[in-house]
Amino acid sequence: MQEEGSAGVDDDTARGVGELTGTLPAGLGFRIDDPVEHEREREALAAALFGTAAQQLKIGRFTVLERIGQGGMGTVYAAYDEELDRKVAVKVLRRRGGDGAAAAARLRREAQAMARLSHPNTVTVHEVGEHEDEIYVAMEFVRGLSLDRWISRDPPRPWREVLEVFRQAGLGLAAAHEAGIVHRDFKPHNVIRGDDGVVRVLDFGLARALESPASGEGESGDSRTQMEAERSAGAGELGLSSSSGASTLDEKLTVTGTLLGTPAYMAPEQWLGRKIDARTDQFGFCASLYQALHGQMPFAGNTAAALLDAVLEGRVREPANPRVPAWINRAVLRGLASKPGDRHRSMAALVELLGRDPARVRRRWIGGALLVALVAGGSAALTLALREDEPEACTGFDQALATSFDASRLERAGAAMLATKVSYAGDTWERIGPRLQRYADDWVGHGEAACRAHHDGRLSSTLFDRSTACLARGRHSLDTLLTVFESADAGVVEGAVDAVAKLPDLAGCVDEGRLAAEVSGSSDPEVAAAVAVERERLARARVLHDTGRLDESRALLDEALARARELDEPALLAEVELARGTVAQEDWNAEEADAALGRALATALIIGDAAVAAEAAARRIHVRGTMQVRFSEALVDLDYGAALLERAGKRGTLAWLYFNNAGTLQDTRGADDEARVLYGRALAALEQLGDEDRIEAVFTHSNLAQLEAEHHRFAEGIAAQREALAAAERLYGPRHPMSATLLYILANMLSEADLLAEARTQGERALALEVELHGEDSPALAPHLALLAKLANRRGDYEEAATLASRGLAVLDEPDFFTVRLRHILGEARIGQGRVAEGVASHRAALALARERFAERPAQLAWSYQALALGLLAESPEARPEAREQALHAVELREASPDSSEVELGAALVCLARVEMALGEETAAATLERVAATLAELPFDSPLRAEVRQRQGELDAG
């Protein structure tokens, strides 16, 4: 440390003081690991023993005045900045191992980022430096109390007072997040309430900056193993206090280099060492707010293991303070959700939600009358609802929603779903219950935001009316969905996740750009009200369709169409036709979908509704390109759709819909590179929405996977399919039919990639799930049994193959595609068992059925001819001429079919070559050479090449 002036302590005296302080008993205030404090103690002791003047110590350019605090990260001093004539706080940070230069660099980066942040609710960082191997941060000096001391000084504090203090802290966090800074250790101790009443957050990012390099410099470390070990070991007693939450859990664990945060306030992703972001801070904020409101921590646990279990499972204690309003508890509980994606969309959104104060409103808006009034005349109704002296108070939206949604209704819906006894009903409700609550919370928050924006002059009366109409549609959709759930059956349970995901997007209700882009309708209030009613009817029809109530949905759509024509409102008519086309598309009624979407597109283009036109074009791309295979017309829609999407703003799910459907078009017509790019853009559009998982991503990942697998890029295809399956299991649950379907696709890919062991494992998982879903005798088992039987044949287990194929044939009610496939698989198994005549008979039966049912599918017929040819080849020399005839049929069909790949044609030619070899025909060599030449041009190494080389070797040897 620097010394000032001519007076000082000589070297011998310094040595003596050092020796003395090194031998003093513990408890006298000396800390050998705190060099600044050690130096101060030495100076004071020297002055006392030898009468020398104590020197003024400096940290960098700051003169130390006194020590004002000490914690797990270091010691804080009051100091004087002579250059700028101000008092500052200087924190000297305790080293935690690792490379000093790297630690200093990390700290500088964090502090420099904080220095760029200027907000009233964050402590300002002035300087970061290093002096005599010690890292320090100089920051704004604030006189006041940390929130943990403020909370405990005069408990219990009124909830309004607590809320205002935390609202300020939340504003500081939100500002930091906006600047790209994550705190990582938010807790009451890291917030100070100044004597001036201003609340400031401090210590942003310092925990990560001090992290040992051994743990890496990423956003997270891999602490899962350590945490699981602590759970299994039970950990030690932690002595949690029910009043203040103070405990040894408040000690930071960053010293280990594995965890960033304080356990009692840590989000699940911190415990598990996963990626940390702004939503992690939101969890710590809500844990702190819960503690301040209720005098207890949200999660119970006297050991680290118990606490970790409670946090990961989302077991929040019942709120202890009955005076805290339910809407506050709901907001806090959402911020404590185990999954980051289930929390509030941002810290700013949470702060906005907490900014409501019911006491500031003269009268509250009640029930459905709120929205009816706003649709008819938003600004007039709003004026009645606000106090003239406090116009910013927009509340009552929770009461407005109460007629459609409340806790008891949510509970009834869940009970009805569980009562269906569907095997995955519990998994489904566990996923959609919180989403419904989040939708309701968002509805309230968006309503209040629109109200405030209108009164502040940021949202015109016209746009405010559109906003409230948009919210009305969301509320009616939610109400309809809950009504359906309250009388749930098996079909409702299956479609529940999709139905919740397809609830109207509420973000558009407060998006000024999207509201302004809406096409203006009639200025007649009665007509406008009638249009609003029909749009609500459309919203209900959509929900009914998504939950399997098809007849009711179609009836509502017919009524809406008739009413739209009667009202002569083009914008409404375009929306109705779009809804009708969408329903027809999803029901695979291509002709009806094409007509309705065409009318929607034409009407929307006439009136300039880019969003409706873009969606209609995107959907018609799929109808014409994939469902009807009308490529030239679909490609025209591809160009229209791109222009319309650009006009509509390339937003969210609309962009995904266009790029995904464009990808399927290019995929279907064989433009693989274009399809791959478009699927990638579809996924990128979803990533911009910020959600962890979306059902749309499941479909695009699987589409991409199948594209890659079809072109023998198995590593890429399998990876994409695993992504689709993992997302589906998170969104739908591991026992949902969607997961079973994706698991079956994955097993098929693994089989094609010759990963036979895992293919069998995943195939058996898929079969077991189908049995659980549909029973032992369901026709739905046939594809799974066919796959497993084929795998058994490939590994030479012909007994198992025959058993599985026979079982598959037994569950089919009537002959179909899988009857053909299973008979061929059974034929191969019988031949493998030595029962050749039975095998050939099975192949003949399969071919006869294929010719009867699938004459228009040459690829399927080719496979049947080829299978019979190989069966005849095994039967007897006398059957070889017929085998040659069947093999030639297979080759001819493959050559004529545009759906056949080079590998499939090659397999048919190899079959022909084998027959020619058995017959001793010289043409066999030329046939094999043709296959070899074809395969040589492929960008991948087909297993068929090895067979060609084997057959050529046999010819050479013969």
Order of alpha helices (4+ residues) and beta strands (2+ residues): alpha-alpha-beta-beta-beta-beta-alpha-beta-beta-beta-alpha-alpha-beta-beta-alpha-alpha-alpha-alpha-alpha-alpha-alpha-alpha-alpha-alpha-alpha-alpha-alpha-alpha-alpha-alpha-alpha-alpha-alpha-alpha-alpha-alpha-alpha-alpha-alpha-alpha-alpha-alpha-alpha-alpha-alpha-alpha-alpha-alpha-alpha
